[in-house]
Structure formats: structure tokens, C-alpha cells
Amino acid sequence: MNQAAPLLVLGGTVALLLAVIAIRRGSGLAPAAAGGGLLAALGVIPAAMRAPPLWPNLLDVGGGGFGFLALIIATATLLLIIGAEYWRRAARLPPDEFFLLLVIAALGACVLSVAKDFVALFLGLETMTLAMIGLIAYARHRPEALEAGLKYLILSAMSSAFLLFGVGLLELATGSLDFATVFAAPVNPLMAAGFAMLAIAAGFKLSVVPFHIWVPDVYAGAPAPSAAFLAVIPKIAVLAALLRIGGLQGATLPPAAAQTVTAVAMLSMLAGNLLALQQQNVKRILGYSSIAHLGYLLVAILAAGSLGRVAVVFYIVTYALTMVAAFGVVAVLSNAGAGRDAETIADLRGLFWTRPLPAAVMTLALLSLAGIPPAIGFIAKMYIFAAGVHTALWLLVGTMIASSVIGLFYYLSIIIAMTQKPAADATAARLPAAGRLVLGLVSLAVFGFGVAPQPLMTLVKVMFG
Amino acid sequence: MSLVLLLLVPLLGGALAWPAERVNKNLPRLVSLVSLAISLIIALPLLHATKTGWLADYNIAWIPAFGMRFHLGLDGLSWLLIVLTIILGMFAILVSWRGDQEKTGFFHANLMWSLAGTIGVFLALDLFLFFYFWELMLVPMVFIIAIWGHENRRAAAIKFFLFTQGSGLLILIGILALAFLHQRATGVLSFDYFVLRQNVPGGTAGFLIMLGLFVAFIVKLAAFPVHVWLPLTHTEAPTAGSVILASILLKTGAYGLLRFVAPMFPAACHELAPVALWLGAASIFYGAILAYGQSDLKKLIAYTSISHMGFVLIGVFVFNALAWQGVVFLLIAHGVSTGALFIIVGAVQHRLHTRDLSRMGGLWTDLPKLSSFGTFFVLAAMGLPGLGNFVGEFLILRGAFGAAPIVTIAAAIGLIPAALYSLIAIQRAFHGPATAPRAVPDFGLRENAMMLALAAAIIWLGVYPQPALDAAAPSLTETAPGG
């Protein structure tokens, strides 16, 4: 057993899936194999945590790396179950490669989150991104999905170009690709340009203002499980990389950069929530909401110190749970074979009367996004407020209050739409068991940790050290 | 432990009421009523004649990472408000007993959870726990308004939610700032009421924290100029919701002022007092004048609440024990009288399918029992001597006169428009010629019994106020600055 065991298991899963698909396509074994592989990768993490390091130059799993691996793999597992259920209903479309792509993307995200130098970072990022393009465009009978895939392809390529150029400049200035060496070196204009390009690439992946334009179209076009993947996993991985870099010696933000990040955070919070107000499409709303939430996260990142770091980690865990729940509801209500998902507010109207379980889960998820007890989002928001108040970032805290109030409006609109009387002809088929399992698990976590958050706090402390 | 039960019983009652509707439409009502009765049985013996100060206490760790504790405590003030909550909650269930509700189970679950959150607000002695309950009581109420409200329910629910949640964030920031400043001064991170009270920051920081809490609480109290959510919300909510909103939820704002703002920030409060007093006086007049102009009977009653809460605001900010006694008393009397009025309006609407005063008139001939109870409670709300509200208003004015004579005179003048809107409401609704022939039943046994109980309560409060005053006195002398 060594530290890279989870990654090796994921790599083995990819090979296994290829074999399964090559032997017989559409056999129905692919989701089981993918799920088994993800669970095995999750299972070896505790043992790997006690193992000696293997590749000291490429990957570093210290400083919370295992926590992020576990979070990414666990989220991917939940999305896999949702995805399996989602595609099972589309008879015409064999979904085998969807699971393959999902595991590859998860592997890429894992590598990205434990990267120790720019080579590993780029490898992880590209593995993740390329697989995700496939995930987004997988519903190829839908023009919107193809359009979303194309948009994501072009913009990802552009952000990768920025990243590569930035890395090149940094390598030119310092002669090294190792994070520690690069960030310890004194900054000169060449390096500043390199850092700026890195920041732009990170901004694209985190989808903060002004790099957010692609978000609503891509989220709305992608099939619901892929949109959930896109909303959660790249963000966990990029934040993990940012936290790793931020924890290095000499990696403090200079004042000008801190001001820029402050402006980005404020604009993201406000733009995300304001733009969501007029939307009728739940996936779009969740996309805009994710922009605002990344703005909140930047507040915690700016609030340096241990409280800020814990706040970031706690928030990202909460965000992952909540987004899986929200997109999960859209996914279980949708039919992959149809021309579009059950994604408009009109589709959700009367859900409380026809299907109380998904309606309750969606309500809990929206309350969590809005930061209202008893959902866990409340505790997470408290963490961010605490970090902001603690470091006296009053401007950001004020913006966060204002944008939270704006956000309440559209979250509540969805909830109220679900409580309205449905049309008379509304009928509801029984939810599939797997969908109920995932929704039940996630909402139990969202509710349980919202009432008694201490166990999760302890877990976060153990895993993210 | 009994304090935890006070929370758990309604929570579980709500959780049981939801599925109970599958058995029988009336079972959720019965489950809710029984669980509130159990709560009442738990709550009543907690007030001992021999014991003063804190009657019960429950304190365990909740979120140790932040020093947050699950700390509940009960004193005379919270006891009175909790008993009010439970009893009015029972009336809210009884009022819709025969109603043709849809989703009875979910309705009662929300009702019970909202009540549980309110009880939590009155019990919490850890500031973060207080805020948790503060937020928790709102969501079920939003559901009640949004699903079972009248025509304009969507707008009402959203307005209610935005105002109370938005102002709630001010409380959160205030609490966090308070705790961190305390940590900086003493090295201990705690959200406990008693710990934080030892060491409240003065100066600008203290004033700003106090201001944040003050604004949040007067939004809830619905004082002018942050009352704008109240008329729409109270009007559009279903009868049971209006009863809870007006009789109980408004009181949480006053409770916050009495329990947290005034005792924790005495100096800052004295600075703010002139503004607060005039806001109170403005609320009295504003509420009364707008009530006078309403043609919707339910909205009229909603506006009178703003007027009455103006007295409460004045009473709190003159900082003496007499006025505070009056405040507590008025909270209870207003809870009873306004609850009764909303029940009556609900009954009128159920029978005539309108709340419009111009389409009423002459109700006394058709519905003598309803009209006589209506008249009685309007007079009670107006502050007729011998009835509960009078005692509260009198004590407030008496206590305030020494501290702020001009505001007190202004507030007392505000009783004149109160008489105007009361009499005009009685006149237009119950007297005069009937606009149309009506064949509707008068109050039956259930409604008569409810009305008689509430009327007895308001008379008892009016002629023998001492027990209620005694119950609240120890906690007020403990917290009143310069009592």
C-alpha cells in the first residue's frame, strides 16, 4: 500500500471499464464496474493515509490532500448513481462511455487536487477537462448539449492556453516547475505576468466574474448529472490546488492582488445573484447560484488564517452535498431520452403535491444554498461570516449580506412554485430506488449536519488537517 | 430536561401530524392539539411561587469548535411568553378544525414546527442557538402563508421571508462580532448570554452591534418604518397563520429587545433611546391612521398591531421596571385580543366570503354572537379599562412619563385615533343596514367556547393582573438597567 493507491485504483478502474465496454457494449456492467472502482478507491484512502510517500516530485497528498481525494471520489460516486439511473431510462443511447468519462474526469480532478508541481497540475486539469467535454455533450440527440460541449471545449482550450503561457513564463523566470520553488522566488514583472495568467485560468475553472459568461449556457445545456459534475468537481479540485499553493511559504497575496480578488468576489456575489433573479430554468439558476457561492468562498480565501482555511473546506463540502442534492432532483425527474430535462420552474410546479420526496429534498437544498437552518448551508455561511468578521473584511461581509438577501428571492420562488397546485393531469411515476437512495443520503447529510455540525467539523479536521 | 421536552414535543407532534393525515383528515389536528396539551402540562408547573430568577436551565455542548452551546433557560418572562405561545397555538389549531383544508397533515406539521421554533427563541440563552431558532421559526410560517394563504399569498410570503431573513443576517453579524470581540478581550470564544454580558464592547463597535440587533428586532416587531411586510403578510395568511403571526411571532421582536438589546448594551441603548421613542410614537400614529383608512377588516386589524407595538417600543426604551412590566403585560394581552380578532375575521370571511367592510354592515342582526364577541374584542384592543390591554398601556404610559414626558403625551394622544378606528370598525361591520340578505349560521359551540375562553382571559388579565405581573417581575428587575 502506498499513498498513491486511490489514484492507482482509479486508473485500474479506467482500464477495467475499457475492457468491459470492449467485450460487450450495453451489457449494463459498466456502471457497476465504475461504481465498484470508485468505492474501492474511497476504501483504500484510510490505509493510504498511513502509507509512506511514493512520488515526491509530482504529487503531495499531505496538508489535506486525502480529504480532497475522498471528497471528489465520494461526490463522483453519488453522481455516478444518479447518472446510471438517468441514462437507464434512455433506451436508445448506450451510456457505457458516460461512466468511463466520469471516472476519467474524477481521476483528473484527483491528480489536480494533489499536484505538487505544474506538470501534474496540467496533466490533471486536462484529463479532467477533456473527459468533461464528453460528459457535457453526451446527450448527443440534444442540440443544446452539443452546443454546451462546444462552448466548454473552446473556453477550456483558451483557459488552458492561458495556463500554459503562465507556466511558461514562471519557468522562464525561475527555472523550475515546482510550486514551492516558484512561489518562494522573489516576484519580478515576468513572474507577475505569469501569475496573472494562472489566475485567469483558475478564474475560468471557478467561474467567477468576469470569467463566468459560459456558465449558464453550459449548465443548462448539459444533461443534469453532467451539469452537477461540472458544478462541483472541478471547483473542488481547483480550490484544493489554490489552498495548497496558498499554504506555501511566501505565497501571501500582495495588496494589489488582494484588492483584485476582493473586487472579483464582490462582483461574483452580486452578479451571480442578480442574474439569477429573472431566470426560469433551474439549471441556469443553479449555475448563477454557483457563481455567487464561489464569490462567498473567495471571502473565506481572503480571510487568511486557520479559520479562513477551515471555512473554505467546510463550505466546499457543504456546497458539494447541496449541489448534488439540487441537481439530483432535476436528474431523477428527467428523462435522458427526452429533448430536455425537467429543468424549468414550470416543470417543478406542484411537486409538493405530486412527489413530496424530491420536493422536500429540493427545498432542503435550496434552503442550504440560501443559508437557512436547519440545512447545513446555514452553518457553512456562518463559517464564512465568522471568517470575514474575524478578519474585519467589512466591505465583503456587507456585500455578502446584500447579495444573500437578493438570493433569497429566487430560491424562495422555486420553493413557492413547488408548493403551488399542480395541473389537474399531473401524474407521477414512482421514483427509482437508486434515485431515492442518493437523494435520501444527501438530504440526510444536509439536514443532520445542519442540526449537529460538530461531527462533520471533526471529520473535516481529520481529513483536511 | 423539561426544557428540551418543551422543544421536542411540538417538533415530534409536527412530525407525527404529517403522516397522520393518511389515516384520517382530523387526526393531524388531534395529534397537534394533544402534543400542545402535553407541552402545556410540562410548562405550567415550571413556574414555582417559591423560586425566583431562573426557573430551569439546560446546558450541553453543541458545536464545541466555536464554543457554541445548547443552552436553554427559563425565567418568568420566557415562561409567560411560552405559555402564551402554547395556548394561542392551540387556538390556531381549533380555529381551523372544521375547515376544508387541503394537506391537513403538512399544514399542522408546519404550524407545530413554527411554534417549536418560537419556543426555542424564548428559551435559548446561547446567542447562536437563539439565532438558529430565530431562523427556524420562519420557514414553516412561509410555507403556511404560501400554500394556504389568500389570493395574494405568493407576494406576501416572499415579502415576509425577505424582510425577516434579511434583518436576521444583521443579528448573525452582530452576534459574531460580539463573540469575536469578547474572544479578543478575554481569550475565550463563547456565545453564551451570561458570558458575553460580562464584557460587552463599548464605543462605536458596541453601538453598531446594538444597532444591528435593534433593527432586526424592530423589523420583527413591525415598528414604523420597517413594518412594511406586516399588513400584507397578516392579511394574506390563513386565519391560523395570522393568529400565530400577530399573537406570537411579533412578540419575539419585543422579547429580543427586552432580553438581549437593553440588558447587554445599556449605554448604547440610552444613546439610541430618543430615536427609538419617537419611532414608537410614530408607529402608534401611523398604525392607527392607516387602520382608520382600511376597508379590508383583516388589514385594519393588522395595522392596529403596528400601533400597539409602538407602545411596546416606547415601553422598552424608557428603561424602568414599571414600563417593562407594562410591556410584558401588553404583549400578552395583545396576543389574546388580536388572536381573538383574527379568529373572528376568519369566521366572517368563511361565512360571507369577503373581508371588505363595505360589503358587511348589519351583521348584528344575522350573527348576533359573532358581532357581540367582535365588539368586545375590538373594545379590548382599544384599551377599555377593566380589560387586559388597558393595564399594559397604562403601565407603559405611567412608567414612561417620568422618563420622557413629551413622547408619553404624544403616545397618549395616539389613543384617540385608536378609539376612532375601533368605533368605525364596529359601526361599519356590525351596525347599520345589511347590504344583502344573508343566511349564514352564527357561532356554533366550538367557536363560542373559544371566544368565551379568550374573553375570560382578557377580563381576568384586566381585573386581576397581579399574577402575571408577579411572574415577570423577577426577570425584569434582573435585566432592567437602572430598574
Contacts between the chains, C-beta under 8 A, distances in Angstrom:
chain1	res1	chain2	res2	distance
A	352	B	106	7.8
A	352	B	147	7.8
A	353	B	103	7.5
A	367	B	139	6.7
A	370	B	165	7.8
A	372	B	135	5.6
A	372	B	138	7.9
A	372	B	139	6.3
A	372	B	165	6.9
A	373	B	132	5.2
A	373	B	135	4.9
A	373	B	136	5.1
A	374	B	136	6.3
A	378	B	132	7.7
A	378	B	135	7.0
A	379	B	63	7.8
A	382	B	128	7.7
A	382	B	172	6.8
A	382	B	176	7.6
A	385	B	172	6.0
A	385	B	173	6.4
A	385	B	176	5.7
A	386	B	66	7.3
A	386	B	176	5.3
A	386	B	180	7.6
A	389	B	173	6.4
A	389	B	176	4.5
A	389	B	177	5.4
A	389	B	180	5.9
A	390	B	176	7.9
A	390	B	180	5.4
A	397	B	173	6.5
A	401	B	166	7.6
A	401	B	169	4.7
A	401	B	170	7.5
A	401	B	173	6.9
A	404	B	166	7.8
A	404	B	169	6.2
A	405	B	162	6.3
A	405	B	165	7.0
A	405	B	166	4.0
A	405	B	169	7.1
A	408	B	161	6.2
A	408	B	162	5.7
A	408	B	165	5.4
A	408	B	166	7.2
A	409	B	158	6.6
A	409	B	162	6.4
A	412	B	142	7.2
A	412	B	157	7.3
A	412	B	158	5.7
A	412	B	161	5.3
A	412	B	162	7.9
A	413	B	158	7.4
A	415	B	142	7.9
A	415	B	146	7.6
A	416	B	146	4.8
A	416	B	154	5.7
A	416	B	157	6.1
A	416	B	158	7.2
A	419	B	143	6.6
A	419	B	146	5.3
A	419	B	147	4.7
A	452	B	62	7.6
A	453	B	63	5.7
A	454	B	61	7.9
A	454	B	62	7.3
A	454	B	63	5.3
A	454	B	64	6.3
A	454	B	65	6.6
A	457	B	63	7.1
A	457	B	65	4.8
